[in-house]
Amino acid sequence: MNTKIAALQLQTLPMSEAKLDYYIRICAKNGINLIVLGEYVLNSFFKELENLPLLTIKEQSKHKLTILKKLAKTYGVTIIAPIVLCKKDALYKVTIRVTPTVTFFYEQNFLINYKHWNEERFFANNSKNIQVPIFNHEGLRISVICGFDAHFDILWQQVQKRKADIVLVPSVSTFESFDRWNELLKTRAFLNNIYILRINRIGDFKDKTYSWYFYGSSALYSPNGAIEAYLGDNEEVLICDIDLNTVKEAAKAWGFRRQLVKKKIF
C-alpha cells in the first residue's frame, strides 16, 4: 500500500486562513493526511523579517500556528512546516509537526551565515545540538532536514543510521541554484536509497543589492536517484505516492547499508 504526501508550493501566506484551508480540505477529501510546506511560507521571507519589530514577528507566528492546529484537528491531518518561534524575546528557526492532538518543534541545525543573508546572526538556534527528527507515519519512517541542513553529511549519516524511508526537505532556494539542488538531492536519495521530497518556496523579493527569485521546482526523488515528479514555478500542489517496497528493493539491490553493517559502522 502506498502512502500519499502532499507538498504545497506557496509563497508567504496571508494572515487569513482561507488559502491554507482550501488546500488542506482538498487533500483531506482525497485521503492525504500528511502535508508539507516550504520555508518562509508561514512567515515573511528572512530579509523582510530583519526589518520587522519582534512583536510583529511573534504575532505572525502565533497566529499561523493557531491556524495550523485548528486545521490539523478539523481535517485529521498532520502538517509539517518551518516557522519562526519566539521564546523570551529571542527568535528561533524551527520546523513544526502539527498533528490533530499534539505539536512538535525541531530546531534547524545549521543556519546560513553569508554577508547578504545571515540567519546565524539573526536567530538564536543552539548549533551545538545536532538533531534529525524521525517519526512514523502509516508504516513509513519519515525524517525532516530543512533547507540549508541538507548540505551537511552528519545529518544524512543520522538519517541512514536511524533507517529513514523518506526525508522531507522544506527549502527557500533562489538565485542560480536549480541544477545544484537537483544534483545534490538526487545523489543523497541514491546513496541512502530513500525518497526525498523537496518543497521549495515561490515568489520574489528585492532589496537595493539583490533580487531573490524563488523558483519552486518542488520535486520527489526516488531511492534510485531519479526525479519521479516535479512542479514548475507557480502555486501548485505535488501529490506524491511513496512506496515502501521501492525503498526496500533499492536498498537490497545496491547493498550500501549491508556494507556499513558488515564493518560494524551501524
Backbone as a ProteinNet text record, in pm:
[ID]
protein_1_A
[PRIMARY]
MNTKIAALQLQTLPMSEAKLDYYIRICAKNGINLIVLGEYVLNSFFKELENLPLLTIKEQSKHKLTILKKLAKTYGVTIIAPIVLCKKDALYKVTIRVTPTVTFFYEQNFLINYKHWNEERFFANNSKNIQVPIFNHEGLRISVICGFDAHFDILWQQVQKRKADIVLVPSVSTFESFDRWNELLKTRAFLNNIYILRINRIGDFKDKTYSWYFYGSSALYSPNGAIEAYLGDNEEVLICDIDLNTVKEAAKAWGFRRQLVKKKIF
[TERTIARY]
83.3	0	86.4	58.8	134.2	81.1	169.6	132.1	138.3	35.3	32	72.2	159.9	204.2	184.7	135.5	113	215.5	279.9	371.2	300.7	277.6	211.9	319.2	327.7	428.3	366	403.3	338.4	441.4	396.9	475.6	421.2	472.7	426.7	275.3	214	68	18	-98.3	-159.2	-203.9	-240.7	-284.9	-416.1	-495.4	-619.6	-590.2	-675.8	-656.3	-720.4	-784.5	-866.5	-788.3	-671.3	-596.9	-548.4	-494.6	-445.3	-560	-673.2	-791.2	-835.3	-831.1	-871.6	-787.7	-655.7	-568.4	-575.7	-578.5	-581.1	-713.7	-822.1	-952.7	-952.4	-894.1	-886.2	-801.8	-687.9	-601.2	-675.4	-743	-814.4	-923.4	-994	-1100.5	-1045.4	-916.8	-853.8	-769.3	-793.6	-727.2	-581.8	-538.4	-399.7	-396.5	-320.7	-320	-181.8	-87.6	42.6	73.1	90.1	101.9	224	303.8	430.2	436.4	489.2	507.6	656	692.3	830.8	870.2	994.7	1045.8	988.4	971.2	920.7	788.9	702.5	565.9	470.5	494.7	414.4	458.1	587.4	641.5	685.2	706.5	765.6	906.7	957.6	1093.4	1193.5	1306	1406	1445.2	1468.5	1513	1405	1280.1	1171.3	1165.6	1190.5	1189	1292.8	1406.2	1512.7	1466.1	1365.6	1318.5	1185.8	1139.2	1012.2	1036.8	949	959.5	940.1	1005.5	994.7	849.3	772.1	632.5	552.4	581	511	541.3	668.7	707.6	641.5	642.3	582.3	434.2	362.6	219.2	191.3	275	258.8	270.2	373.9	396.1	287.2	250.6	147.3	15.6	-20.5	-145.4	-142.4	-30	-20.4	-21.1	43.2	45.1	-95.4	-170.1	-309.1	-391.6	-370.6	-441.8	-406.2	-277.2	-235	-295.3	-295.6	-353.1	-501.3	-569.8	-713.2	-739.2	-663.1	-684.8	-645.9	-538.3	-496.8	-604.9	-665.3	-770.9	-898.8	-934	-1057.1	-1055.8	-941.6	-935.6	-862	-812.2	-745.6	-617.4	-537	-413.6	-293.6	-176.5	-50.9	14	58	117.3	259.8	351.7	492.1	533.5	591.4	627.2	731.3	825.5	916.9	841.6	883.4	822.3	925.8	906.9	993	926.8	997.5	944.9	1008.5	926.6	975.5	969.1	1085.3	1092.2	1179	1119.3	1192	1266	1194.6	1246.2	1362.1	1372.7	1471.1	1396.9	1448.1	1384.2	1460.8	1386.1	1444.6	1382.8	1466	1416.2	1393.1	1268.5	1233.4	1141.1	1125.5	1023.4	923.2	795.9	692.2	622.5	581.9	496.3	368.9	262	134.8	41.5	7.5	-88.3	-223.1	-327.4	-457.2	-457.4	-357.8	-359.8	-237.9	-124.2	-1.1	87.8	174.1	266.2	409.9	497.8	639	721.3	832.1	918.7	1060.9	1121.7	1258.8	1341.7	1446	1532.9	1614.5	1633.7	1724.4	1866.9	1950.4	2083.4	2187.1	2188.1	2284.3	2209	2262	2196	2289.3	2231.7	2308.3	2376.4	2504.5	2577.9	2658.5	2598.3	2663.4	2636.7	2717.7	2707.2	2569.9	2517.5	2390.3	2268.7	2294.2	2183.7	2234.1	2226.8	2289.1	2184.1	2133.1	2036.7	2104.1	2228.6	2300.4	2308.8	2327	2335.7	2198.3	2094.4	1959.4	1886.4	1901.7	1829.8	1917.5	1851.9	1921.5	1937.1	1927.1	1936.9	2065.8	2057	2172.7	2241	2346.1	2411.3	2491.1	2507.6	2584.2	2505.1	2374.7	2290.6	2242.5	2290.5	2250.3	2132.9	2021.8	1906	1844	1809.8	1738.3	1611.7	1497	1373.7	1335.2	1289	1235.6	1101.2	999	870	805.4	712.3	643.4	510	479.4	353.2	311.1	202.9	147.5	253.6	335.3	435.7	565.5	572.6	695.2	771.8	905.4	989.5	1030.3	983.8	997.9	1090.2	1180.9	1271.6	1251	1297.5	1288.3	1425.9	1476.8	1602.7	1574.2	1576.1	1536.1	1647.3	1609.2	1693.1	1843.1	1903.9	2048.9	2112.2	2040	2091.5	2126.6	2064.4	2083.9	2227.1	2307.8	2445.7	2542.1	2497.9	2590.8	2577.8	2689.7	2692.3	2646.1	2678.3	2647.5	2498.1	2415.6	2271.1	2225.3	2284.3	2247.7	2297.2	2407.4	2454.4	2352.3	2290.3	2186	2062.4	2029	1915.5	1936.7	2059.1	2088.4	2092.4	2152.6	2164.1	2027.5	1935.5	1803	1699.5	1747.1	1667.6	1543.7	1561.8	1450.3	1415.2	1289.4	1242.8	1227.5	1198.7	1181.8	1226.7	1290.4	1330.5	1256.2	1191.4	1122.6	1219.5	1232.6	1327.5	1254.7	1198.7	1143.7	1259.5	1244.1	1355.4	1305.8	1403.3	1375.8	1485	1506.4	1617	1590.2	1697.7	1685.6	1814.2	1826.8	1942.3	1962.1	2085.9	2113.5	2142.5	2056.2	2086.5	2006.1	1925.5	1834.7	1908.5	2007.6	2079	2155.4	2216.1	2293.5	2205.7	2087.5	1997.6	1948.8	1918.7	1875.3	1982.4	2106.2	2213.8	2240	2236	2258	2156.3	2028.7	1925	1909.8	1936.2	1938.8	2047.5	2162.7	2274.3	2243	2187.2	2151.1	2048	1949.7	1847	1907.6	1997.2	2058.1	2151.2	2238.8	2337	2272.2	2156.8	2085.2	1970	1940.5	1829.6	1699.6	1665.7	1543.8	1475.1	1350	1281.4	1323.3	1330.4	1346.1	1240.1	1164.5	1064.5	1108	1141.8	1181.9	1063	1036.4	926.1	985.3	988.5	1055.3	954.7	987.9	902.9	897.2	794.3	786.9	775.8	774.7	763.3	895.5	903.3	1027.3	1038.1	1159.2	1188.3	1305.7	1299.9	1408.3	1451.4	1582.8	1633.7	1725.7	1806.3	1889.2	2001.2	2035.4	2150.6	2112.9	2018.3	1987.7	1838.9	1815	1678.8	1664.4	1583.3	1560.1	1440	1461.7	1352.7	1345.7	1239.2	1221	1147.9	1219.8	1175.8	1089.1	1055	969.2	1041.8	991.4	1050.5	1057.5	957.7	949	949.7	1013.2	1031.5	1038.8	1004	1018.7	1131.1	1231	1346.1	1332.3	1357.1	1334.8	1456.8	1439.6	1552.3	1661.1	1633.7	1734.9	1797	1766	1830.4	1767.9	1644.6	1575.9	1471.6	1436.5	1329.1	1197.7	1112	985.8	875.9	874.9	769.3	822.3	772.1	820.5	716.8	732.2	644.8	722.3	648	709.3	735.7	709.3	737.8	612	497.3	370.2	319.1	212.9	146.4	80.9	130.2	83.7	90.9	33.5	40.5	100.9	198.4	259.1	211.6	137.1	89.7	187.2	245.4	349.7	301.3	324.6	296.4	426.8	433	554	534.2	615.7	603.8	718.8	688.4	791.3	865.6	798	864.4	976.9	959.5	1064.4	1188.9	1168.7	1280.9	1354.4	1279.6	1340.4	1414.2	1353.8	1415.4	1544.5	1544.6	1665.8	1777.3	1742	1842.1	1902	1817.8	1864.5	1951.2	1910.3	1981.9	2121.9	2134.3	2262.7	2348.4	2287.1	2361.8	2452.9	2430.8	2519	2512.1	2390.3	2375	2438.4	2429.7	2490.5	2639.7	2703.7	2847	2875.9	2791.9	2811.1	2789.1	2687.4	2659.9	2774.1	2826.7	2936.1	3058.5	3084.6	3200.4	3167.3	3047.2	3001.4	3000.1	2971.9	2956.5	2819.4	2718	2584	2551.3
-121	0	125.5	218.1	341.3	445.5	531.6	644.9	771.7	853.8	978.8	1095.8	1181	1301.2	1418.8	1529.8	1649	1756.4	1810.2	1923.1	2047.1	2147	2269.6	2372	2405.5	2500.6	2640.2	2722.4	2850.5	2959.3	3084.7	3194.9	3227.4	3332.7	3365.4	3380.5	3308	3307.9	3434.7	3483.8	3596.7	3553.9	3648	3616	3537.9	3554.6	3478.6	3330.5	3245.4	3101.2	3043.3	3127	3077.8	2990.1	3035.4	2960.3	2827	2828.1	2704.6	2607.4	2660	2577.1	2512.7	2588.7	2537.8	2416.5	2431	2321.9	2201.5	2225.3	2113	2038.9	2111.4	2046.4	1953.4	1999.2	1915.4	1791.1	1810	1696.1	1594.1	1642.5	1552.4	1474.7	1541.9	1475.5	1365	1378	1278.1	1178	1172.4	1071.3	1099.8	1224	1261.6	1325.5	1266.5	1319.2	1362.6	1379.6	1437.8	1546.1	1668.6	1785.4	1866.1	1908.9	1976.1	2110.3	2211.5	2345.9	2379.7	2476.6	2519.4	2621.5	2668.2	2768	2906.1	2984.5	3121.6	3128.8	3033.6	3034.7	3080.2	3033	3080.4	3220.2	3248.2	3380.4	3454.6	3583.1	3661.8	3611.6	3640.1	3599.4	3663.6	3598.5	3640.5	3787.7	3835.7	3974.4	4072.8	4030.8	4113.2	4107	3988.3	3972.6	4062.4	4080	4161.8	4304.2	4350.3	4487.4	4498.3	4385.4	4385.8	4389	4455.8	4453.5	4311.4	4281.4	4148.7	4112.1	4208.2	4180.8	4141.4	4203.7	4171.3	4028.7	3990.2	3853.4	3753.2	3784.9	3696.7	3675.8	3783.3	3773.4	3697.8	3719.8	3648.5	3498	3456.2	3313.9	3253.9	3326.3	3277.3	3255.8	3349.9	3340.6	3221.9	3206	3096.1	2960.6	2953.2	2827	2790.9	2889.9	2866.9	2812.1	2868.4	2821.5	2675.8	2643.9	2507.2	2406.8	2440.2	2349.8	2328.2	2435.1	2425.8	2337.2	2358.7	2282.7	2136.2	2111	1972.7	1895.5	1960.9	1896.8	1881.8	1986	1983.5	1874.1	1859.7	1766.9	1636.8	1621.8	1498.2	1473.7	1579.7	1569.1	1609.5	1575.2	1621.6	1719.9	1833	1938.7	1963.8	1966.9	1994	2122	2214.8	2343.8	2415.6	2483.5	2570.9	2693.8	2741.8	2860.7	2929.4	3057.5	3132.2	3132	3080.1	3067.5	3172.9	3241.6	3344.1	3292	3290.3	3248	3346.7	3410.5	3503.9	3610.7	3670.2	3778.8	3736.1	3607.7	3556.5	3478	3480.2	3413.4	3286.6	3182	3053.5	3007.3	2951.9	2895.5	2746.1	2704.6	2566.7	2510.2	2379.1	2310.8	2252	2267.2	2211.9	2094.5	1999.6	1889.8	1898.6	1940.4	1962.9	1846.9	1769.6	1660.8	1707.4	1629	1670.1	1686.6	1629.5	1632.4	1696.2	1699.8	1749.4	1815.6	1908.1	1978.2	1955.3	1923.2	1901	2012.4	2050.4	2156.3	2102.2	2128	2083.5	2202.7	2236.1	2346.3	2308.7	2405.2	2383.9	2381.4	2292.8	2270.1	2371.8	2397.3	2489.7	2604.9	2725.2	2843	2915.5	2964.8	3042.6	3159.7	3182.5	3292	3374.9	3398.5	3478.9	3627.7	3710.4	3854	3908.1	3861.1	3912.9	3839.4	3734.3	3650.6	3578.1	3644.4	3590.8	3552.4	3431.8	3380	3344.7	3304.1	3264	3377.5	3498.6	3615	3656.8	3629.5	3677.2	3585.2	3453.5	3357.1	3308	3254.6	3212.3	3060.9	2990.7	2844.4	2798	2685.1	2626	2529.7	2573.8	2493.4	2376	2368.9	2259.4	2128.8	2138.1	2018.5	1981.3	1868.2	1820.9	1725.1	1757.6	1669	1648.9	1525.3	1489.9	1417.2	1482.7	1417.7	1298.9	1194.3	1076.3	1043.6	1024.8	983.4	882.6	807.1	703.2	755.7	720.3	761.7	655.7	588.2	485.2	384.2	341.1	239.9	292.9	423.2	485	550.1	545.8	623.5	750.4	863.4	990.5	1083.1	1147.7	1244.3	1379.8	1485.1	1621.2	1686.2	1731.3	1806.4	1936.8	2046.3	2174.7	2234.4	2284.6	2358.3	2348.4	2447.2	2458.7	2336.2	2269.7	2149.3	2038.9	2038.9	1931	1923.8	2026.8	2029.2	1952.4	1908	1856.5	1705.1	1636.6	1490.7	1432.4	1499.3	1443	1417.4	1499.8	1480.4	1359.3	1340.6	1226.1	1095.6	1101.3	982.6	939.8	1038.8	1006.4	949.2	1003.6	951.8	804.8	772.2	634	543.8	592.4	512.9	482.1	577	560.3	504.5	463.4	388.4	463.5	586.7	662	605.8	615.9	575.1	694.8	810.5	931.9	1051.8	1147.3	1272	1387	1468.5	1588.2	1705.4	1782.2	1893.1	2022.9	2094.4	2227.3	2322.8	2405.9	2492.3	2628.6	2718.8	2854.1	2889.3	2800.5	2812	2919.2	2988.3	3102.8	3118.5	3231	3261.1	3149.3	3115.8	3017.8	2879.7	2834.6	2711	2589.8	2604.1	2496.7	2365.9	2370.3	2247.9	2188.6	2274.4	2226.5	2150.3	2204.7	2137.9	2003.9	2000.1	1874.5	1766.5	1803.4	1705.1	1661.6	1755.7	1725.5	1624.1	1649.4	1563.6	1431.3	1429.7	1302	1211.4	1270.2	1193.1	1145	1234.1	1193.8	1080.6	1090.4	986.3	852.5	856.3	732.2	669.5	749.3	693.6	637.6	691.7	642.7	549.2	537	453.8	486.9	616.2	666.5	763.3	790.9	900.8	1032.7	1136.4	1272.5	1359.1	1429.6	1523.1	1664.2	1741.2	1879.7	1970.9	2063.6	2157	2297.1	2359.2	2488.8	2603	2713.9	2833	2894.4	2973.4	3054.2	3201.7	3289.5	3433.2	3503.6	3628.8	3703.6	3813.8	3867.2	3976	4055.8	4186	4271.3	4368.7	4389.5	4498.9	4584.2	4668.6	4759.8	4688.8	4567.1	4497.4	4373.2	4295.7	4166.1	4152.9	4059.6	4022.3	3872.2	3835.9	3695.3	3646	3544.6	3480.5	3335	3301.3	3166.7	3084.2	2990.8	2927	2802.7	2766.3	2648.5	2521	2454.4	2328.7	2222.4	2221.2	2114.4	1979.4	1879.7	1753.2	1635.7	1518.8	1392.2	1313.7	1275.8	1199.3	1056.1	958.7	818.3	757.3	640.6	572.2	528.5	536.1	505	630.3	745.8	869	937.1	903.7	965.2	1065.6	1161.5	1255.3	1192.4	1161.5	1094	1191.9	1308.8	1407.3	1544.7	1648.4	1783	1886.6	2006.6	2119.5	2228.1	2328.8	2444.2	2553.2	2679.5	2790.6	2864	2797	2856.9	2796.5	2853.6	2797.4	2666.1	2556.2	2423.8	2327.8	2209.7	2101.6	1979.2	1919.4	1796.1	1681.2	1587.6	1469.3	1355.5	1302.6	1200.4	1065.8	962	824.8	762.4	731.4	675.3	525.9	447.3	301.8	244.2	190	135.2	19.8	-55	-166.1	-116.1	1.3	58.9	89.8	137.4	164	34.1	-68.9	-196.8	-259.1	-249.5	-308.4	-236.7	-103.9	-27.9	-59.5	-66.5	-98.1	-237	-331.9	-468.4	-474.3	-404.4	-409.3	-349.2	-235.5	-165.8	-208.1	-247.2	-306.1	-212.5	-82.3	11.2	-9	-27.2	-43.7	-173.6	-278.2	-406.1	-389.8	-306.1	-282	-214.4	-120.6	-49.9	-141	-228.4	-324.2	-422.7	-468	-565.1	-509	-380.2	-316.9	-261.6	-294.6	-256.5	-104.6	-33.7	111.8	143.7	65.2	78.1	-51.4
0	0	0	-91.3	-99.8	-2.2	41.6	125.9	43.5	53.3	-22.7	66.7	13	82.1	-12.6	40.5	-41.9	-7.9	-110.3	-95	-149.7	-63	-105.1	-141.6	-268.8	-318.4	-319.7	-221.1	-197.6	-170.7	-177.5	-124.1	14.6	78.1	212.4	215.5	307.9	318.2	387.5	348.7	419.9	559.6	641.2	776.9	776.5	672.6	661.3	643.2	698.1	685.9	560.2	478.4	367.5	269	225.4	124.5	179.4	298.2	357.8	383.5	427.6	449.7	318.4	211.2	79.3	38.4	46.9	3.1	96.1	225.5	319.9	311.2	289.1	273.1	152	41.5	-79.3	-52.9	14.3	45.2	130.8	234.5	324.8	251.7	161.2	85.1	-4.6	-41.3	-127.7	-49.6	80.7	162.6	193.8	177.8	208.6	345.8	436.4	573	621.9	527.1	559.6	456.2	503.9	416.4	458.7	359.8	389	317.2	386.5	331.2	325	240.9	227.6	333.2	323.8	417.4	388.4	493.7	485.1	408	437.1	386.3	497.4	617.6	731	773.9	760.2	793.8	668.6	683.2	575.7	548.4	429	394.3	489.9	508.3	605.6	593	471.9	454.4	496.8	491.3	543.1	695.2	750.3	895.6	962.8	896	953.4	985.9	913.9	930.4	1004.6	1058.2	1130.8	1281.1	1356.4	1502.6	1556.2	1666.6	1726.9	1755.7	1804.6	1837.9	1714.5	1601.3	1476.8	1433.3	1440.2	1403.6	1497.1	1625.4	1725	1698.3	1668.1	1641.4	1511.9	1411.7	1284.7	1306.7	1377.7	1402.3	1490.9	1594.7	1686.1	1612.6	1526.4	1451.8	1354.5	1284.5	1187.3	1258.4	1372.6	1447.2	1494.9	1538.2	1579.9	1463.6	1345.2	1225.5	1195.4	1199.3	1168.3	1265.6	1393.2	1492.7	1467.3	1432.9	1404.6	1283	1174.9	1051.7	1068.7	1142.2	1165.6	1239.8	1337.7	1415.6	1334.6	1259	1179.7	1074.6	1004.8	890.8	922.7	1044.8	1082.2	1006.1	987.9	910.3	995.7	946	1004.9	908.3	960.8	878.9	925.5	830.4	861.1	790.4	865.9	806.3	890.7	827.3	901.7	953.6	1070.4	1128.9	1217.5	1241.8	1332.5	1469.7	1567.6	1702.6	1792.7	1871.4	1963.6	2107	2173.9	2313.5	2391.1	2493.6	2578.5	2496.5	2403.6	2320.2	2229.8	2202.6	2106.5	1999.4	1877.8	1765.4	1728.6	1699.4	1661.9	1530.4	1444.2	1318.6	1340.7	1334.1	1366	1258.4	1263.2	1184.2	1281.4	1250	1336.8	1268.6	1352.7	1306.6	1388	1321.4	1388.3	1357.4	1458.4	1442.7	1498.5	1482.6	1538.4	1690.3	1758.3	1904.9	1970.1	1901.1	1963.6	1858.4	1902.4	1812.9	1859.8	1763.9	1791.8	1726.7	1790.3	1740.4	1724	1607.2	1581	1534.1	1608.5	1567	1444.1	1353.6	1242	1296.6	1242.2	1297.1	1248.9	1120	1060.8	995.9	1009	953.6	856.5	749.4	651.9	722.4	688.9	752.7	652.9	536.1	433.5	458.4	398.5	422.1	382.2	271.1	219.9	277.4	356.8	406.1	530.9	645.5	766.7	870.7	857.5	954.8	1087.3	1081.3	1201.7	1303.5	1254	1342.2	1393.6	1317.3	1347.5	1445	1426	1508.9	1624.5	1727.8	1850	1859.6	1747.1	1749	1815.5	1886.8	1952.9	1857.7	1792.2	1689.2	1745.8	1878.2	1938.3	1938.9	1935.7	1940.6	1800.9	1750.5	1617.9	1634.5	1570.7	1580.3	1442.1	1415.6	1293.7	1336.4	1327.5	1372.9	1285.2	1348.6	1279.4	1344	1262.8	1316.7	1222.8	1276	1199.1	1147.4	1023.8	963.9	863	892.8	803.6	760.6	855.9	826.8	770.8	744.2	694.7	808.1	798.5	888.5	814.3	866.3	796	874.3	801.8	862.4	795.5	863.5	809.7	819.1	705.9	702.1	630.4	703.9	647.7	561.7	443.7	351.3	365	432.1	440.7	504.9	595.9	661.9	563.6	447	350.1	297.1	323.7	274.8	364.9	482.8	582.7	600.8	577.7	580.4	712.7	823.8	954.9	973.2	910.4	921.9	840.3	723.6	640.4	701.3	775.5	846.8	951.5	1017.3	1114.9	1046.3	930.6	853	819.6	776.4	740.3	863.2	969.6	1092.2	1150.3	1139.5	1200	1101.6	985.1	886.9	838.6	798.2	739.8	603	566.5	433.5	340.8	398.8	319.4	403.5	337.3	402.1	336.6	417.1	368.6	379.7	272.5	269.1	232.1	330.9	302.6	271.8	168.4	129.7	82.6	65.1	16.5	-84.6	-180.2	-274.6	-379.4	-416.2	-506.6	-588.4	-655.7	-741	-844	-875.2	-982.2	-923.2	-834.4	-761	-806.9	-909.6	-951.9	-981.1	-1068.2	-1106.6	-988.5	-908.8	-795	-695.5	-666.3	-572.9	-628.6	-756.4	-816.2	-804	-837.4	-830.5	-686.5	-595.1	-454.5	-403	-428.2	-370.4	-445	-574.6	-646.1	-587	-559.8	-503.8	-363	-279.5	-143.4	-145.2	-233.2	-241.9	-282.8	-381.2	-430.6	-327.3	-267.1	-174.2	-47.6	-12.6	105.2	69.9	-61.1	-109	-38.1	-41.2	21.9	-73.3	-44.9	-112.9	-48.3	-129.1	-77.7	-144.2	-62.1	-113	-75.7	-176.6	-155.2	-184.1	-90.7	-105.2	-105.6	-220.2	-232.8	-246	-186.8	-187.4	-327.3	-353.4	-474.9	-434.6	-535.6	-509.8	-532.4	-493.7	-510.6	-405.9	-394.3	-301.9	-357.7	-344.4	-394.5	-286.6	-275.8	-193.8	-281.5	-223.2	-301.1	-376	-330.8	-388.1	-467.4	-417.2	-475.9	-510.4	-601.9	-635.9	-612.9	-515.2	-483.1	-564	-645.7	-719.1	-671.8	-605	-552.6	-658.7	-715.5	-840	-821.8	-700.1	-682.8	-722.5	-825.1	-873.9	-765	-677.7	-577.7	-649.2	-587	-658.4	-563.3	-617.3	-546.3	-612.2	-531.7	-578.9	-529.6	-616.8	-584.8	-515.5	-451.2	-386.8	-484.7	-613.2	-715	-775.6	-717	-760.2	-880	-911.7	-1025.2	-975.2	-1060.7	-1028.8	-1074	-978.6	-1010.9	-1049.5	-985.7	-1012.1	-972.4	-1040.1	-1008.4	-1049.6	-995.8	-1026.4	-1100.4	-1147.2	-1210.5	-1108.2	-1147.3	-1056.5	-1012	-1025.9	-985.2	-854.5	-803.6	-686.6	-728.3	-671.9	-712.4	-595.3	-616.5	-518.2	-585	-518.8	-568.3	-480.1	-541.3	-470.2	-497.1	-391.1	-404.8	-353.1	-431.2	-389.4	-341.1	-214.3	-155.8	-135.4	-201.9	-199.3	-117	-1.1	86.4	20.5	-65	-134.9	-224.1	-284.4	-368.7	-286.1	-163.1	-72.6	-41.6	-7.6	28.8	-88.8	-207	-326.3	-363.8	-352.4	-385	-286.1	-158.4	-56.2	-78.7	-116.5	-142	-268.1	-371	-498.2	-488.7	-419.4	-415.1	-296	-186.1	-75.5	1.4	-8.1	63	214.4	264.5	409	457.8	376.1	414.9	438.6	355.6	372.4	506.6	544.1	669.2	789.4	778.3	886	898.5	785.3	784.5	856.5	837.3	901.5	1039.2	1087.2	1221.5	1241.3	1133.8	1144.2	1201.9	1161.3	1218	1291.1
[MASK]
++++++++++++++++++++++++++++++++++++++++++++++++++++++++++++++++++++++++++++++++++++++++++++++++++++++++++++++++++++++++++++++++++++++++++++++++++++++++++++++++++++++++++++++++++++++++++++++++++++++++++++++++++++++++++++++++++++++++++++++++++++++++++++++++++++++++++

